[in-house]
Amino acid sequence: MKTTGWIMGITTLAFTLCAGNAQTLRDTTLTAETFLSTGVSQPINLKFLNPANTSEAFVCEKGTGRVKYLVNGVVAATLLDFPVENSNERGLLGMVLDPRFEENGFVYFYYSNTGFEGGTWLENRLERYRWTGTALVEPTLIIAFPRDPTQPNGPSHNGGVMAFGPDGKLYGITGDLTRGRFSNPRIEQNTGSVNAAGVGGIFRLNPDGTVPSDNPFINHPLPAIQRLWAYGLRNGFGLTFDPLTGRLWHTDNGPDQYDEVNLIGKGMNGGHSMIMGPDSRDAVGDWNQFTPRGVSDLVMLEGAYYGDPQFSWLQPVGVSGITFLRSARFDTGTRDQCIVGETNFARLHMLPMNAARDGFSLTGVLADLVADSTDERNLLTFGQSFSVTVDHQIGPDGYLYMCSIYTNRILRVRPINPPTIIHGDSRLANFSGIPLNVPLRLTIKNGNTTVQTINTTLDAFGKFSVRLNNAGTYTVIAKAGSWLSKRFDNVSVSSGGYVFLRLPLTWNGDMNGDNRIDDQDLLGVLFNFGGSLSDLNGDGEVNDEDLLIVLFNFGQQGEE
């Protein structure tokens, strides 16, 4: 990455910009603080183990290849020590927990493997381990991106950032390893139509490493192409799903111009290395032979489409981590907006979402979706003096966490006066779909008196986050969609605090919302049979399976 990697000159600049300077935020109701400042070196990934609290976490160190175990914000142990080649952008680069981590204990790691300590780079390797509660065991290879003597092999553009989607599939950035130039053309870089680079896109895999049958290029003869969800991407340090849509977003680092934020759909071709930034800008450089290129110059696989970036910086900022502030801790105007980090100027940027959440709502000089100057870039500033931040995420307490890799800290952004919240997730029985927009009603009771009724919806991951009017100890009755209600007693939350609720919603089939499953619900399925209006299991059709759900759960009544 010419201007945006872990190159020492750039990171020294970012460190200098924040050294000795406290982080500041444009929103004066927010504050930044240090969550962890000792015991870690170059933290690149943070994962909390329990969605209910911050007491346990894993932290990955880029340079050492070590995985640290945090207990109550203190390093308690080193769990793994991968043999990594750590020059330039190589190292221990990615970590993600399996969506069923609490059941299976699976954790995935992506690293630049040498095979043994002090060896030379062999491959970028994705492995799965199982957490026993005290150790990470049973290493299992998921996929490897090996050295290829016929192609460049980095050391820059290694990718490594991963995320599980609402569909339960594993997505990850490979980086292009500087492959696919015009002298050695490859499909993923849009320079050739025959041979694959093996890298330079976003892969989509089943959790066991097999290729899903509904991948966009599953019928391509090359396995390297079959595993791709998107291609034509240079490199990135940010990958996340918008919980309010289930759509995938990615940050791509430009060469000497045009860093990008991309909305990644099935089969997207990002244009690299023919196009960087918006196609209409006709950007040129040595990467496209100083020749303006367009969509007609791209290698368009069957099922592919070209997508312009949703936002670009003409002068690269070294765009890094990305997340959405999906937390009731944050006020309207900040909540659910897109936050990205950067390398070159030590800032956080906020990109406001449009109503459809398929792009950004920007006006004035930014209406063209490009920051063409320093002044335009600074209009998006959310925070300053943050150094290089990666792995942005919302923690169990509803606050924004990020790894500040070159200050050896983990940072947290929170309201100065945090609101009291309830958040949690759901376990929806007899449901195979994505729970996005399933209605959820929380009835808050003090004794027999209802003190607050909260109507919200589940997000694409089945999660929710809402504010409580007052602290206290309550009974909470949760009713989601066609599931019968569940009662939770003695739910206590302090002022400015939070409580996590997991909703195990067992009984599905309440078609008419009367909180019981009876003849009326059975008739509802029969009357809508063959349609989609009363689909209970999320497969998009009212059929025998929906009828069986009602019959098996017939006579059940919700808890009040």
matplotlib code that plots the C-alpha trace (Angstrom):
import matplotlib.pyplot as plt

x = [0.0, 1.9, 0.4, -1.7, 0.0, 1.8, 4.8, 6.9, 7.0, 3.2, 2.7, 5.3, 3.3, 0.1, 1.8, 3.3, 0.0, -1.5, 1.5, 1.0, -2.4, -5.6, -8.2, -10.9, -14.4, -16.5, -19.6, -18.9, -21.3, -18.9, -15.5, -12.7, -10.8, -8.3, -9.7, -6.3, -2.8, -0.4, 0.5, -0.1, 2.0, 0.5, -3.1, -4.9, -7.9, -10.2, -13.0, -15.2, -16.2, -19.5, -22.1, -23.3, -20.1, -16.5, -14.9, -13.2, -11.6, -9.0, -6.5, -4.2, -0.8, 0.2, 3.9, 4.5, 1.7, 0.5, -3.1, -3.6, -6.4, -7.8, -9.7, -11.3, -9.2, -5.9, -3.7, -4.0, -2.3, -0.8, -2.9, -1.2, 2.1, 1.8, 5.0, 4.4, 6.4, 5.7, 7.4, 5.4, 1.7, 2.3, 1.7, -1.2, -3.9, -7.4, -9.6, -13.3, -15.6, -18.0, -21.7, -22.2, -19.1, -20.9, -21.9, -18.9, -16.1, -14.7, -12.3, -10.8, -7.3, -5.7, -1.9, 1.2, 2.7, 6.4, 5.9, 8.4, 9.8, 12.2, 11.3, 10.4, 6.8, 5.0, 1.4, -1.4, -3.3, -6.8, -7.1, -9.9, -9.3, -11.7, -11.8, -12.1, -12.4, -8.7, -7.0, -7.3, -7.0, -7.6, -6.0, -7.8, -6.9, -9.8, -8.0, -4.5, -3.3, 0.2, 3.4, 3.3, 6.7, 5.0, 3.5, 4.5, 4.0, 3.7, 4.8, 2.1, -1.7, -2.3, -5.8, -6.9, -10.0, -12.9, -16.6, -19.5, -22.6, -26.2, -26.3, -23.8, -21.1, -17.5, -16.3, -12.7, -10.4, -7.3, -5.6, -4.0, -0.4, 0.5, -0.4, -2.2, -0.2, -0.3, 3.0, 1.4, -2.4, -5.0, -8.8, -9.2, -7.2, -9.1, -5.9, -6.6, -9.5, -7.7, -5.6, -6.5, -4.2, -5.8, -6.1, -7.6, -11.1, -13.5, -14.0, -17.2, -16.9, -18.9, -17.5, -15.7, -14.0, -16.1, -17.5, -21.2, -23.3, -24.9, -21.6, -21.8, -19.1, -19.7, -19.8, -16.4, -13.8, -11.2, -11.6, -9.9, -12.8, -15.5, -14.8, -15.1, -18.0, -16.4, -13.2, -11.4, -10.3, -6.9, -6.6, -8.5, -8.5, -12.2, -15.1, -18.4, -22.1, -24.7, -27.0, -30.0, -29.8, -27.5, -25.4, -21.6, -19.3, -15.6, -12.8, -10.3, -7.0, -6.0, -2.4, -1.6, -5.2, -8.8, -9.2, -12.7, -15.7, -17.6, -21.0, -20.3, -23.1, -23.0, -20.6, -19.3, -16.3, -14.6, -12.7, -9.1, -6.6, -8.3, -10.5, -9.9, -12.4, -15.6, -15.5, -16.4, -13.2, -11.0, -8.1, -4.8, -1.5, 1.1, -1.4, -3.6, -0.7, -1.7, -4.7, -8.3, -10.2, -13.9, -16.3, -15.8, -12.2, -13.0, -13.0, -16.7, -17.3, -20.8, -22.9, -20.5, -21.4, -19.3, -19.9, -18.7, -17.4, -20.0, -17.4, -13.8, -10.9, -8.9, -5.9, -5.6, -6.2, -5.2, -8.8, -8.8, -11.5, -15.2, -18.3, -21.9, -22.8, -25.6, -26.2, -28.8, -25.9, -25.6, -28.0, -30.0, -27.7, -24.9, -26.5, -26.4, -24.1, -20.9, -17.6, -14.3, -10.7, -7.6, -3.8, -2.4, -4.0, -5.0, -8.7, -12.1, -14.6, -18.4, -20.4, -24.1, -26.3, -29.1, -32.6, -32.2, -28.9, -27.3, -25.1, -24.4, -26.4, -24.0, -24.6, -22.7, -19.1, -19.5, -22.6, -20.3, -19.3, -15.6, -13.4, -11.3, -9.3, -8.2, -11.1, -13.6, -12.0, -12.2, -16.0, -16.4, -14.2, -15.7, -12.6, -8.9, -5.6, -6.7, -3.6, -4.2, -7.4, -8.6, -11.2, -13.9, -16.8, -19.6, -18.8, -21.1, -21.6, -22.8, -19.7, -17.4, -14.1, -11.1, -7.5, -5.0, -2.3, 0.7, 0.0, -0.4, -3.8, -7.4, -9.6, -13.3, -15.7, -18.8, -21.2, -20.1, -23.5, -24.5, -28.2, -29.6, -30.1, -31.4, -29.8, -29.6, -30.2, -32.8, -32.9, -35.9, -37.1, -38.4, -36.9, -34.3, -34.3, -32.6, -34.5, -34.1, -37.2, -38.9, -41.0, -40.1, -42.2, -40.7, -43.1, -41.4, -43.3, -42.8, -44.9, -48.2, -47.8, -46.5, -44.0, -42.7, -43.6, -40.8, -41.5, -38.5, -37.3, -34.6, -31.6, -30.1, -28.3, -31.4, -30.1, -31.7, -30.7, -33.1, -33.2, -34.9, -36.6, -35.4, -33.0, -34.6, -35.5, -38.2, -40.1, -39.6, -42.0, -40.6, -42.8, -41.3, -43.3, -45.2, -43.4, -45.1, -43.9, -41.2, -41.1, -37.9, -38.1, -35.8, -34.1, -31.9, -30.1, -28.4, -28.5, -26.3, -25.8, -26.9, -28.4, -28.1, -31.2, -31.0, -34.5, -35.0, -38.3, -39.4, -43.0, -43.6, -47.0, -48.9, -50.2, -52.8, -50.7, -53.1, -50.2, -51.6, -51.5, -55.0, -57.5, -57.2, -53.5, -54.1, -56.7, -54.3, -51.7, -54.3, -55.8, -52.4, -51.0, -48.7, -48.2, -45.7, -47.8, -47.9, -44.5, -43.4, -40.0, -38.5, -38.1, -40.3, -43.3, -46.2, -46.1, -46.3, -43.5, -45.4, -48.5, -46.5, -45.1, -48.6, -49.7, -46.7, -47.1, -50.9, -52.4, -49.3, -49.7, -47.2, -45.9, -47.3]
y = [0.0, 3.0, 5.6, 3.7, 0.7, -0.2, 1.5, 3.0, 6.6, 6.7, 5.2, 7.5, 10.4, 9.1, 8.4, 11.9, 13.5, 11.9, 11.5, 13.6, 14.7, 13.5, 12.3, 14.8, 14.4, 16.9, 15.9, 17.4, 15.0, 12.2, 11.3, 9.1, 7.0, 4.2, 0.7, -1.1, 0.5, -2.1, -5.7, -5.5, -4.6, -3.5, -4.7, -5.3, -7.3, -7.3, -9.7, -9.8, -13.4, -12.6, -10.4, -9.5, -7.9, -6.8, -9.1, -11.4, -10.7, -11.9, -9.4, -10.2, -8.6, -7.9, -8.0, -10.8, -13.1, -13.6, -13.9, -12.4, -13.2, -10.3, -10.6, -7.5, -5.3, -6.9, -9.3, -12.7, -15.0, -15.6, -18.2, -18.6, -17.5, -17.9, -18.0, -14.9, -12.9, -9.4, -7.1, -4.3, -5.4, -9.0, -10.4, -11.7, -9.8, -11.1, -12.7, -13.4, -15.4, -18.0, -16.8, -19.9, -19.2, -19.7, -23.2, -24.4, -22.1, -21.6, -18.7, -18.0, -16.4, -15.1, -14.7, -14.5, -18.0, -18.9, -22.4, -21.8, -18.9, -16.9, -18.5, -16.9, -16.2, -19.2, -18.2, -16.2, -18.8, -19.0, -21.4, -22.2, -23.0, -24.1, -22.2, -24.5, -21.7, -21.9, -22.6, -22.4, -26.0, -28.1, -26.0, -26.6, -25.2, -23.4, -22.0, -20.8, -18.2, -19.6, -18.2, -18.5, -18.4, -17.2, -14.1, -11.3, -12.2, -9.0, -8.1, -5.5, -5.9, -9.0, -8.2, -10.4, -8.6, -11.0, -10.9, -13.4, -12.3, -12.6, -15.6, -17.4, -17.4, -16.3, -13.3, -12.0, -9.6, -11.2, -8.1, -8.5, -9.2, -6.7, -9.4, -9.1, -6.3, -5.9, -7.8, -10.8, -10.4, -11.9, -12.1, -10.5, -7.4, -7.0, -7.4, -10.8, -13.2, -16.6, -17.0, -16.3, -14.4, -16.3, -13.1, -9.6, -9.8, -10.8, -14.5, -16.1, -19.5, -21.9, -22.0, -25.2, -23.7, -25.2, -23.0, -22.1, -23.3, -19.9, -18.0, -15.7, -17.5, -21.1, -22.3, -20.9, -23.6, -22.1, -22.8, -19.4, -17.7, -19.9, -18.8, -15.1, -12.8, -9.8, -8.9, -6.0, -4.8, -3.6, -4.0, -3.1, -2.9, -2.5, -5.0, -5.0, -5.6, -2.9, -4.5, -2.5, -3.9, -6.9, -5.3, -5.7, -2.6, -2.5, 0.1, -0.1, 1.6, 3.5, 3.8, 7.5, 8.6, 7.6, 5.6, 4.2, 3.1, 0.4, -1.3, -4.9, -6.8, -10.3, -10.5, -6.9, -5.9, -3.0, -2.0, -2.4, -2.1, -0.3, 2.1, 3.7, 6.2, 7.0, 5.7, 9.2, 10.7, 8.8, 8.5, 7.4, 6.1, 3.5, 1.0, 1.4, 2.4, 6.1, 5.4, 6.4, 3.2, 2.4, -0.4, -1.7, -2.4, -4.7, -8.4, -9.0, -12.6, -14.0, -12.7, -9.7, -6.1, -2.9, -0.7, 2.8, 3.6, 5.1, 7.6, 8.4, 10.6, 12.0, 12.3, 9.0, 9.1, 5.5, 4.5, 1.6, 0.3, 0.7, 0.1, 1.3, 2.9, 0.4, 1.2, 3.1, 4.7, 7.2, 10.0, 10.4, 11.9, 9.7, 6.4, 4.0, 6.2, 4.9, 5.5, 4.9, 5.3, 6.2, 6.1, 9.3, 12.0, 10.2, 11.0, 9.3, 10.2, 9.9, 9.3, 9.9, 7.2, 8.0, 6.8, 3.6, 2.9, 2.1, 5.1, 8.4, 11.5, 14.3, 17.8, 20.9, 20.3, 16.6, 15.9, 14.3, 11.8, 12.7, 14.7, 16.6, 18.7, 18.9, 21.2, 18.8, 15.9, 17.6, 18.3, 14.6, 14.6, 12.7, 12.6, 13.7, 12.3, 8.7, 7.4, 4.3, 2.6, -0.8, -3.4, -0.8, -2.4, -1.9, -3.6, -5.4, -2.1, -0.3, 1.8, 2.1, 0.2, 0.3, -0.9, 1.9, -0.3, 2.0, 3.5, 0.0, 0.8, -0.1, 3.0, 3.5, 6.2, 6.8, 9.5, 11.6, 11.0, 7.6, 6.8, 3.7, 0.9, -2.6, -4.5, -8.1, -10.7, -13.3, -17.1, -17.6, -21.2, -22.6, -19.9, -20.2, -16.7, -13.4, -11.7, -8.2, -6.0, -8.6, -6.4, -6.5, -5.1, -4.8, -4.2, -2.8, -3.5, -2.4, -4.9, -5.0, -1.5, -1.0, 1.9, 1.8, 0.1, 0.0, -0.9, -1.6, -4.2, -6.9, -6.2, -8.5, -10.4, -10.7, -8.0, -4.9, -1.9, 0.5, 3.1, 2.8, 5.9, 5.2, 2.8, 0.2, -3.4, -4.5, -7.4, -7.3, -9.1, -9.6, -10.3, -10.7, -11.1, -14.4, -15.8, -16.1, -13.7, -14.4, -13.0, -11.9, -11.1, -9.1, -7.3, -4.7, -1.8, 1.1, 4.7, 5.1, 1.4, -1.4, -4.9, -7.6, -9.8, -12.9, -13.8, -17.5, -17.4, -21.0, -20.9, -19.7, -19.6, -16.6, -15.3, -12.8, -11.4, -12.4, -14.2, -17.7, -20.3, -21.5, -22.1, -18.6, -19.0, -22.4, -20.7, -17.9, -20.4, -22.2, -19.1, -17.8, -21.2, -20.9, -17.2, -15.3, -13.1, -15.5, -17.2, -18.4, -20.0, -17.3, -19.4, -16.9, -19.2, -20.4, -24.1, -27.4, -26.4, -23.4, -25.5, -28.0, -25.2, -24.1, -27.7, -28.7, -25.5, -25.5, -24.6, -22.7, -19.3, -16.5, -15.5, -12.4]
z = [0.0, -1.3, 1.0, 3.5, 4.8, 8.0, 6.4, 9.1, 7.6, 7.5, 10.9, 12.4, 11.1, 12.6, 15.9, 15.9, 15.3, 18.4, 20.7, 23.7, 22.5, 24.1, 21.7, 21.0, 19.6, 17.6, 19.6, 23.0, 24.7, 24.0, 25.5, 24.5, 27.1, 27.3, 28.0, 27.9, 27.8, 29.2, 28.3, 24.6, 21.6, 18.3, 19.1, 15.8, 16.9, 20.0, 20.6, 23.7, 24.7, 26.4, 24.9, 28.4, 29.7, 29.0, 31.6, 29.1, 25.7, 23.2, 21.7, 18.8, 18.4, 14.8, 15.2, 17.7, 16.5, 20.0, 21.2, 24.7, 27.1, 29.0, 32.2, 33.6, 31.4, 32.4, 30.4, 32.2, 29.7, 26.3, 24.6, 21.2, 19.6, 15.8, 13.8, 11.8, 9.2, 10.4, 7.9, 6.2, 6.3, 7.3, 10.7, 12.8, 10.9, 11.6, 14.3, 14.4, 16.7, 15.3, 15.5, 17.8, 19.8, 23.1, 22.0, 20.0, 21.2, 17.6, 16.9, 13.5, 13.0, 9.8, 9.8, 7.7, 8.3, 8.3, 9.6, 12.4, 14.3, 12.2, 9.0, 5.7, 4.5, 3.2, 3.0, 4.5, 6.5, 8.1, 11.0, 13.4, 17.1, 19.9, 23.2, 26.2, 28.7, 29.5, 26.2, 22.4, 21.1, 18.0, 15.2, 11.9, 8.5, 6.8, 3.8, 2.8, 0.3, -0.5, -2.0, -5.8, -7.5, -10.8, -9.1, -6.7, -3.0, -1.2, 1.4, 1.3, 0.6, 2.8, 4.0, 6.9, 8.2, 8.6, 9.5, 9.8, 7.9, 9.0, 6.7, 8.9, 6.2, 6.8, 4.7, 4.6, 2.7, 1.1, -0.4, -3.8, -2.6, -5.4, -8.0, -11.3, -12.9, -16.7, -17.0, -15.3, -15.9, -13.6, -13.3, -9.9, -10.9, -14.2, -16.2, -17.7, -18.2, -18.0, -14.9, -11.3, -8.8, -5.9, -4.0, -4.5, -3.3, -0.6, 0.0, 1.3, 2.9, 5.0, 8.6, 7.8, 4.8, 2.0, -0.7, -0.4, -3.3, -3.8, -4.2, -7.3, -9.2, -8.1, -11.6, -12.6, -13.3, -11.0, -7.2, -6.5, -8.2, -6.8, -3.3, -4.2, -3.2, -4.7, -6.6, -8.2, -4.7, -3.8, -0.1, 3.0, 6.8, 7.3, 6.7, 8.5, 8.0, 8.6, 11.2, 10.0, 6.4, 6.5, 3.7, 3.6, 3.7, 3.0, 3.0, 0.1, 0.1, -3.0, -4.4, -4.8, -5.0, -4.1, -0.9, -0.9, 1.2, -0.7, -0.5, -1.4, -3.1, -4.5, -7.4, -7.1, -9.2, -7.6, -10.7, -9.4, -11.1, -13.9, -11.9, -8.6, -7.2, -9.1, -12.7, -14.0, -12.5, -15.0, -12.4, -13.9, -12.5, -13.1, -11.8, -15.0, -17.3, -17.0, -19.2, -18.3, -18.0, -17.8, -17.1, -20.6, -19.7, -16.8, -16.7, -16.0, -14.9, -15.4, -12.5, -11.8, -11.7, -11.3, -8.3, -7.8, -4.3, -2.0, -0.8, -1.8, -0.7, -3.6, -1.3, 0.5, 4.2, 4.7, 5.5, 8.0, 10.4, 9.8, 11.9, 12.5, 15.8, 16.5, 20.1, 22.1, 24.1, 21.2, 20.4, 17.2, 14.6, 15.8, 16.4, 13.5, 11.5, 9.8, 11.5, 9.7, 10.9, 9.0, 9.0, 7.6, 9.8, 13.0, 12.6, 12.9, 10.3, 10.4, 7.2, 7.7, 6.1, 3.6, 4.3, 2.3, 4.0, 0.6, 0.6, 2.4, 2.8, 1.9, 0.6, -0.6, -1.6, -0.6, -2.6, -5.3, -2.6, -2.9, -0.5, -3.0, -0.5, 3.1, 3.9, 2.4, 4.2, 7.6, 7.2, 8.1, 11.2, 14.1, 16.3, 16.2, 17.6, 17.4, 15.6, 13.4, 14.5, 13.4, 14.4, 15.3, 17.1, 19.6, 22.9, 25.3, 27.2, 24.0, 23.6, 20.6, 20.9, 18.6, 18.5, 18.3, 16.9, 17.1, 20.5, 22.0, 23.4, 23.1, 23.0, 23.9, 22.9, 25.1, 26.2, 29.1, 30.6, 29.2, 29.0, 30.7, 28.2, 27.6, 24.8, 23.8, 21.2, 20.3, 19.7, 17.4, 17.3, 14.0, 12.0, 9.2, 7.8, 8.7, 11.5, 10.1, 11.0, 13.1, 15.5, 19.1, 22.0, 25.5, 28.3, 31.4, 34.6, 38.2, 40.0, 38.2, 36.7, 33.2, 33.4, 29.8, 26.6, 24.0, 20.4, 18.2, 15.7, 15.6, 13.3, 10.8, 13.6, 15.8, 18.2, 19.7, 21.7, 23.4, 26.2, 29.5, 30.9, 34.5, 36.3, 38.6, 39.0, 36.7, 35.1, 31.3, 29.0, 25.5, 22.5, 19.0, 15.9, 15.8, 18.8, 22.2, 24.8, 27.4, 30.9, 32.7, 36.4, 38.6, 35.7, 37.4, 35.8, 37.5, 36.3, 33.3, 33.2, 30.9, 31.1, 28.5, 27.7, 25.7, 24.4, 24.0, 22.1, 21.8, 20.6, 17.1, 15.4, 16.9, 13.6, 14.9, 17.8, 20.7, 22.4, 22.1, 19.4, 18.5, 15.8, 14.4, 13.8, 12.1, 9.8, 9.1, 7.7, 5.7, 4.2, 3.1, 2.0, -1.0, -0.4, 1.7, 4.0, 6.9, 6.5, 10.0, 9.4, 7.2, 4.0, 2.0, 1.5, 3.5, 3.2, 5.1, 7.4, 8.6, 9.1, 11.2, 13.4, 14.3, 14.9, 17.1, 19.2, 19.3, 22.7, 23.9, 25.5, 26.1, 29.5, 31.1]

ax = plt.figure().add_subplot(projection="3d")
ax.plot(x, y, z, "-o")
ax.set_aspect("equal")
plt.show()
